[in-house]
Amino acid sequence: VFSHRLYHIDAHCRYGSVWNRLRFWIMKVITTVYMVVLPCYFHGISKGLTLFVLGHLTCGEVLATMFIVNHVIEGVAYAKKGGNSADK
């Protein structure tokens, strides 16, 4: 955000505006509040952080599995909607 670069990509179009940088940080704060602060407030700190970690581990596992199925495995055949088994 501060260097106007995303790794090797020039991100000046995204971070050149003060409004875009402000929106970036506001969204970070809002996300932290609803994902960490609210569960800790309603369930206690230890249970809230446990829910946060469990949710991230579960979502990460599902996303990793979907990525492997869709990008790594070759020769995957998907069924066609409305197709029957006689159309080979």
FENBELZI-V950389 format. One line per field, one symbol per residue. burial: 1 if it has 9 or more other ideal C-beta (glycine too) atoms within 8 Angstrom, else 0. Layout:
# FENBELZI-V950389
burial->???
This chain:
# FENBELZI-V950389
burial->0001000000100010000110011000000110111111000000111011001000000000001110000000000000000000
